């Protein structure tokens, strides 16, 4: 498969800005192919390497116009070259040149060695005998279909002045071949599970991180599941068994305290929200400030637009404070609450219900505690609905539980725009527990449950997330995966990131520590070394040359059970302030998808005009894609971009066949890189 690529050939133009005054960039013992352009007195000559020229002293007189293989004899006080092979006339075949060089260096003329020398000669890369031997050994271990990627990987190691070792070679190969990370992470997970030598705590930490990488949307799913179960538990029209199991699930996950029951659920929820407030005085200060604002603006037309909205959590806290220590609310407290309800951000129908509760409370013998429970029930039910895509999710769940248990049923709810993150009331319940892992724990408990009711809750929550899957959700997932893998660990250390403790809890530093300690078994060490080398390959493949910058990332994504291996290549320029220029860029997405398999998306941005070319072998993809182009154009427009065109092509229609000697990147940031 001929993937499109944004990586330039490492031609002589990419060798940098070698000038006659810069011979020190060459190293003693290196070999390179050059042409004698002009002879000078004193055995000096002008030698051309690709499009670059340098002055050097020759060991023996040579003929202008011929090409030779030279070896660097010394660089100080002047560049001195030793003839190794040649002369090579202009009409001499490449095979003859390669054979002559191998004979001179006393190297075997294997197919792998010939390929390697041919690659270095075409790319005008200086070599050493040792680098050829190491490269040949790696080529022999590479499958024939991956020989080109192997050559590019070896060339990249040379250009980066790195040793040609199996570990670094595999790191480069993973990027060159666009091999995803899902497989190596799966192998690491199995190796960690089967290792009995590392401490239990260390094993648990690594397993937890791997699970977080494999489930980047677990927090989102957990939020939906929390809303799902609370909505069911508070719905008095739902079957008691369904409501009971919902409460039990929340208790098992540690979100609700053990003493919670269906009877006291609204009261317990209100108490949790109240305890999540930092201090009572802060709540009272806010209530006083809100009341002053309301009083100062009452009677002014349109003044409600200038008063900060009060949310459900603040209303519930105000009610609990007013009800504390009294049997019934005072008339003044009831009046203040009514004003605050009117100034809240709740829907009109919910405001009406709450106002009616206060009216009923003032006209009957109902206690303040009963009012708090009813108030809590209404506002929590509303908060749960904000997270759910359907208006009657409990009935949906009931339908799920009443179906054949052997069949898989997913609710067909229409997607709905929801507030970002958890509503304040649901977040308040989690904050009261002081544990950030409650939502993942809730998902795990649901997945381990055999109850059809619980499984229906989980299916509805996952379906809700899938229906509302958006660019921001995927962005959040990508950021979560990159952070958990520790891709930017070294950058955080260098920048003295204040959150370095969190960075150290990511996968890469954990594996580095494991390898340094030396307690792991052979299988785990091999798996850990593979993952670390693959993570190292991403920054090594990225490059920067002046204002031009290239960034390569590999992201293993699992979205709602579907695996996606993504390799992202971004090529663009930096603005004068050091930030990325969003108006001009080219981005390639190499995707391995479960349904449509290998897919490449080539996105080119010029003056905020976007052109997309999608490479895939499925002819039906074009018809499906055309239906989504309007949505794509609208989404780009909201971000200030204009969609120019979307093209669909099979891989064999790639723009230009890539040169067989293509090398990932060498932008010549330091001039010519001759060191092997």
N, C-alpha and C positions, 0 to 999 in steps of 0.2 A: 504494500500500500504506500503510495507516494503522498505523504502528508505535505500540505503547504507549510511554508516556514518563513519567518521574518528574519532569520539569522543570516547575516551576510557571509559570503565566502571569505576565507582568510587569504585573500590575494595579496600581492605585494603592496597594494595600496593600503592595506590594513596593518602593515608592519610598523607604522608610526612615522615619526619625523626624523629619521636617521640622517644626520649631516656628517660631513667629513670631520667635524670637530668632536664627534661623539663615538669614537671607536671603542671606548671603555665599556660599552654595553656588550661587546663580545667577550666570551670567556675562553680561557686557554683550554685546548683540547676539543673544541667544538668544530663540527664539520658543516659546510654549507656549499651550495652550488652557486657559482658566480660566473660572470662573463667579463673578460678584459676589454674595457672600453678604450683606454688610452694608456700609452706607456710614457713614463717620465725618466729623466736621468737619475742615476743612483739607485737603480732597481726598484723604483717606485712606480705604482700603477693605479689607475682608477678602476675599481671593480664594482660592477653593478649586480645588486641582488634584487631581482624583480624590478621595481621602478626606482629603487633607492640606490645611491652611489656612495662609496667611501674610498678613501685613499689608504693604501697599504704598501708595505715593503715586501717584495717577493723574494723567495729563497733562490729561485732560478729564473732566468729570462724566459718570458712567455710571449705568445703571439697575440696581438690585438685582434679582437673579433671572435676568438675561440672561447668556449666555456669550459670550466674545470670544476672539480670538487677540491675545495681548500680546507685545510685544518688550521685553526688559530694556534700559532706557535707562541706568541706573546702579545701583550697589549701595551706594555710600558717599556721604554718611553714612547714607542710608536707601535702601531699595529703591524705585526709580522705574520705572513701567511706561508704555510707549507703546502706544496702541491701533493694532492692525494691521488686524484684520478683525472685523466684527460690527456690531451685536449679532446673535447667533444665538438665535432663540426656541427653546423646548423642542421644538416640533413640527417644526422645520426639518430637512430631510433631510440626511443625511451628505454626499450628493453636492453639495448646494448649499453647505455649509460648505467643502468642499474646493475647489470652483470659486472661491468668494469669496477664499479665502486665496491660491490660485495667481495670481489676477488682481492681488491686492495686491502679491505678491512678483514679479510679471512673469515667471512661469514658464510653460512650455508645458504644456498639459493633455493630455499623453500618457498612455496606459494605465499605463505604468510609474510615472510621477510620481503619478498618482492612487492607485495601490496603496500607494506609499510614504507619502504623506501620510495616507491612511486608517489605515495600520499605526501610525504615530506618534501619531495622534490617539486611537486606541483604547487604546494603551498609555500614554497621558499622558506621552510622552517629549518634553522640550524639544528643539527642532531649530534649525538655522540654514539659511539659503538655500544655503550652500555644501555642507552635508551632503546636502541634497535633490538637488542637481545631481550630486554624486559617486555617491550611491546610485542615481539613475536610470540613469546610465551603466552601472553594474554589473548592474542588473536587465535592461537591454537585451541584455546578453551572456549571460544565463542562460536555459537551456531552460525552456519553460512548465511542465514537470512539476516543476521545482525552484524555482519562484518563491517558494513559502512558506518553504523552507529559506533562500533568499537574503535574504528580509525579516528572518528571525530572526537571520541572521548579521550583517546591517547593524545591527540593533538591539543586538546584543551588543557590537559595536564601540563604539557610542554609549555604552552603559552602562559600558564599561570605559575610557572617555575616550581611545580610540584613534582615530587617523585612518582614514578610510575609503579604504584603498588596495587595489589588486588583490591584493597579496601577503597582507595580513591578511584580506581577504575570503575568499580561497581557503582559508586556514588554518581559518577558522570554518566554511566550507561543508563541508569534509571531515568535520568532526565532526557538523554538523547533518544532513547527508545520510547519515551512517553509511558513508561511502565508505572502504573499506579502504586499507591502505598497500601491499598487494602490487603493485598496478599501478605506483605511482610509484617503488617500489624497483626493479622490473624495468626501467623506463625509465632510471633512474639507472645501473643496471648496464650497459645497452647504451651509454649516453653515455660512461661511463668507459672502456669497452672501445674505443670508436671515437675517443676524443680522443688527439691526438698532441702536444699542447702542454704538458701537465703533466709533471713529472719522473716517471721510471719508478718510483722508490721510492714516491712519493706515490700513483701509480696502483695499485701493488701493495698498499699498505696499505688503501686504500678497497675494493679488490676482495676482500681477505681478510676485512674486516669484513662486507661484504655476504654473502659466502659463509657466515660464521658465523651471521648472522641467518637465512639461509635453511635452515641445518642446525643447529638448536639442540640436537638429540639426537646430534650427531656423536660426542661423547665417549662417550655411552652405547652407541651402535652400535659404536664402536671397542673398548670394553671387552669387549663380547660377541664381536666378531670376534677379538680377541686370545685370548680363552679358546677359541674355536672352532679357531683354527689351532694353538695349543699342544696342545690335546687330540688333534687329528689327528696332529700331528708326533710325539707321545709314544706313540701307540698302535701297538705293534708288530704287531698283527693287521691293521692297515690296509694297503692296497697301497703299496709303496715309492714309486711315482710321486706318490700323494696326499700322503704324508708329506714328500717332497722339495719339492713345490710349496708346502706350508705353511711350511717353513723358509725357502724363497726369498722368500716374501712378507714374512715378518718381517725378513729381512735387508734387502730393498729399502726397507722403511719405516724402517730405522735402529733397530729395536728390538733386533735381535740383531747382534753384531759380524760382520764379513765372514768370519772364519775358522770360523764355526759350520757344523757338518755334522750329519747324523743320528747319527753315531757319538758325537760329543762334546756333543750338545745338552744332556743332563742336567747335565753338568759345567759347561758354559758358563752355564747358568741359575743354578746354585749360586754360581758366581763373581760373577755380576751382583748377586745378592742380598747376598752378602757385601760387595761394594764399595759397596752403597747404605747400609750402616751408617755413621754419622757418624765414629766412631772405634772402634778395636778395644777400647780400655779401657772404653768404655761398654758394649759387649757383654759383656765379662768381668765388669763390675760387676753387670750384670743377672743373669748366670748365677750369680754368687756369692750374690746376694740371693735368687734363686729357690731355690737349693740350701739355703740357710739356712732359708728358710720351710718347705721340704719336710721337712727334717730335724727342725725344731722341732715340726712338727705330725704327723709320722708316728706311727702307732699310736693316734692319737686318733680316735674314731668320728666320722664326718661331717666331719672336718677339711678334706677336699679342697674343701668348699664355700666355705671361708674363704680359700683360697689363690688368688691371682690366676692365671688361666689363661695358659698359655704358648701362643703361636701358632706356626704352621708356619714362619714366617720366623725366629723366634728359635731354634727347634729346629735348623733347617738351619744357622744361623750357629754354634750351639754345636758341632754335629758337625764343621764345617769347622775350627773352632779346635782341637778335640780331635785331628783328623786331620792338622793342619799339622806337617810335619817328621817324621812317624813313618810306619813301614810298616804297622803295625797299631795299633788302639786299645788302650790299656791297659785292664786289668780295671776299674780305678777309673773311668775315663772312660766305659766301657760301662755300668757300673752307674748312674752319674749320669744318663746319657742315658735309660736305661730309666725311672728315676724321673720325669724331666722329660716323657717321652712320656706316662706315665700321668696326669700333671697337665696335659696339653695340652687344647686345645679341639677336637681332631680326633675324627672319628667312631670308634666302637669298632673297626670293621673295619680302618680305616687304622692305628690303634694296633697292632692285632695284626700287620699286615704289617710295620710298622717294628720291632716287638719281634723278630719272626722273622728280620729282616735282621741285627740285632745278634747273635742267637744263632748264626746261620750263620757270621757273620764271625768270631766267637770260636772256632768249631770247625773252621774251614778255613784255608787259606793265602791267602784273599782279601785283597787290599790295602785300605788305608784309602781310597784314591782311588776304588776300585771301589765300596766301600760308600757313599761320598758320592754317586756317580752314581746308584746304585739308590735311595738315600734321596730324592734330588732328584726322580727320575722319579715316585716314588709321590706325594710331597706336591704337586708341580706338577700332576699329573693330577687330584688331588683338588681343588685350588684352581680349576682350569679347570671342573670339574663344578659347583662352586658358582655359576658364572656362567651355566650352560646350563640350559635348561628341560627337556631330556630326559636320560635316564640313559645313552644310547648315541648321542651326537651324531655321533661319527665314522662309525658305520654309517649314520646318517641322511645324512651328507654323501656317503658312498659310493653310497647309493641315488640321490642327486641326480645324481651324475656319470654313473651308468649309465643314466639316462633319455635320451630323445630330446633332443638338444641344441637342437632348434628349439622345444621346448615350455618353458614356464615352470613350474617345480615349486617349491612352498614346503613345507617340512617341516610335518607336522601333529603338532607336539609339544604335550603338555599343559603348561599354565603351571605354574610352580613358584615358591614363595617363595624369593628369593635374598637374600643379604646386601647391604646398601646399599653402593654403590661397588664398587671392585675389592677382591678378597681381598688380604691383605698381601703375599703372595708375588708376585702379578702387579704390584702397585703397586711392589714393590721392584725389579722388572726395569725398569720405566719410570723410577724414581728414579735408577737407576744411569746412565741416559743423560743426566740433567740437562736434559731437554727436555720441556716441557709439550705440545708439538704432535705427539707421536708417534702418539697415537690417531687424530687427524684425518688424519695422513699415511698411516696404515695403511688407513683407509677409502678415501682417494683412490687409493691404489695398487690396491686391490681393484677399485674402480669402473673404473679404466683398463685392467684386465687382460682379455685375451680368453680366458683359460683357463676352461673349464667348471668345473674344480675350484674355482678361486678364486671364481668367481661363485656356486657352491653354498655356499661358506663365508659369503659376504656375504649371500645370501638367508636362510640359517639364522640369522645374527646379527640381521638386521632383523626376522625373524619372531619371534625370542625377545624382542626389545624390544617389538614390537607385542603379543605375548601378555601381557607383564607391564606394559603401559602402565597407569599408576595416576595418582591425583591428585598424588602427590608428584613423579612424573616430569613431568607437565604443568606443575606449579608451577615446577620447575627450568627447564623450557624457556621459560616466560614470563619468569622472572627473567633468564635469559640473554639473551633478545631485547631486553628493556627496557634492560639494561645495555649491550649492544652498540650499540643505537640512540642512547644518550646522552640519554635522556629527562630524567634528573635531573642533567644536566651543570651547569647554573647553580646548582642547590641544593647540589651538591658543592663548587663554588667558594665559595659564600657561607658554607658550614659549615666550610670549610678541611679537607675530607676528607683524611685521611692517605693514602688510595689515589688521590689525584688524578691520578697518572701513568697509572693504569689507566683512569680515567674519560676522560682526554684521548685515549686510543686508541680511543674509541667513534666512531660515525658522525657525530654532530652536530658535535662540535668539529673533526673532520677536514674536514667540508664548509664550516664557517664559515671555517676557515683557507684553504681552497681559494678561496672567494669573495673573501676579503680580499686574497689575493695577486694575483688578476686574471689569471692565466696561462691559465686554462681557456678552451676554445672556447665559442661561443654556446650550442650544444646542451647541453653539460655544465653551463654556468652556469644555464641555465633549469631543468634537471633538479635540480640541487643546491638552487636557490632554492625549488623546489616542495617538496622533501623537508624542508628546514629549516622552511619555513612551516607544513607539516603537523605537524611535531614541536612547533613553538611553539604550535599551536592547542590542544593537549591541556591544558597548564597554564593557558592563557588561558580556556578553557571551564570549568575547575574553579573552585570558589568556596568561600568560607568566611564564615559569618555567626555570630559568637559561638560557641556550642557546636555549631551545625549546620555540616556540611562536606559538600561534594560533590567527588568525584574522577572525572575522565574519562580513560580510557586507551584507546589503540588499539594492538592487538598483531597483527602479521602472523606467523602460525604456520605452519610446515610440519612436520608429524609423519608421518614415514615416507612421504614423497612426496605427502601430501595437504595441500592448501593450506587454511588457515582464516584468514579476516579477522575479527577480533573487535574490537568497540567495547564497552567496559565502563563503565557509569555506576554509581557507588557514592554513595549518599546516606545519611548517618547523623549521629551526634552524637559529640562528644568528651566524655570523662569529665573529672573535676576534675583528674586528674593529666596531662591533655593527650594521653592515648592514646585510640585509637578504641574506642568501646563495641561489643563484639562481640555483645551481646545484642539490640540493636535496630539494624536497617539495612534498606535496600532496595537491591537490586542488579539492574540490567538488563544482560543480555548480548545484544548484537546480533551475530549470527553469520552469516557467509556461508560455507556448507559445500559441498564439491564434490558430495556425494551428495544431500543433502536441501535444498540451497540456503538461501534466507533463513530464518533461525530466530531467534526472540527468546525468551529465558528471563527471566521476571520472578520474582525471588526476594525474598520479604518475610520478615523475621525480627523477631518480637516476643517478648521474654522467652525467647529461644532456641528458639522454636517456628517452624519453617520451612514456608512455603507456596510452592509453585512453580506458575507458570502458563507453559505452553510454547505459543508461537504458531508454527504452521507449516501449510502448505497440504496436506501429505501425510496422508491419513486413516489410513494404516497405521502412522504414528508412535505413535499412542495404544496400539495393541496391543503394539508392541515395548517402549514405555516402561513399560507395566504389568508386564512380565516383570522389569524391573530395579528396581522400586520397593522391593522388600525389601532389595536390596543397598544402595540409596541410604539407606534408613532405618537399616540397620546401620552404614553408614559415618558418618552424622550422629550416631548414638548414641555411637559411640566418641569423638567430639569434644565430647560434652556437649549435643548439639542433638536436638530431637524433630521428626520429619517429620509435619506435620499433613495435607497434601493435595497431590496433583499433578494439575493440570488441563491439558487439551490443547484449544486453540482455534485456529481459522483466524483470519487477520488481520482479516477483516471483522467478527469478533465482539469486537473490542477493547472494553474497558470503556466508555469515553466518547470520542466523537470529539474529537480535539484541537482547541482553539479556533484559528481561522485566524490569530489574532494571538499565538500562543504564542511566547515568547522563552526562550532557554535558561536563563538564570539571572541574577537580580540580587537578591541577598539584602539589599541595603541596608546593607552594612557601614559605609559612611561617610555615612549619611543619604541625602538625595536627590542623585542624580548628574545634574546638568543640563548639564555641559560636553559639547560635541560635538567 
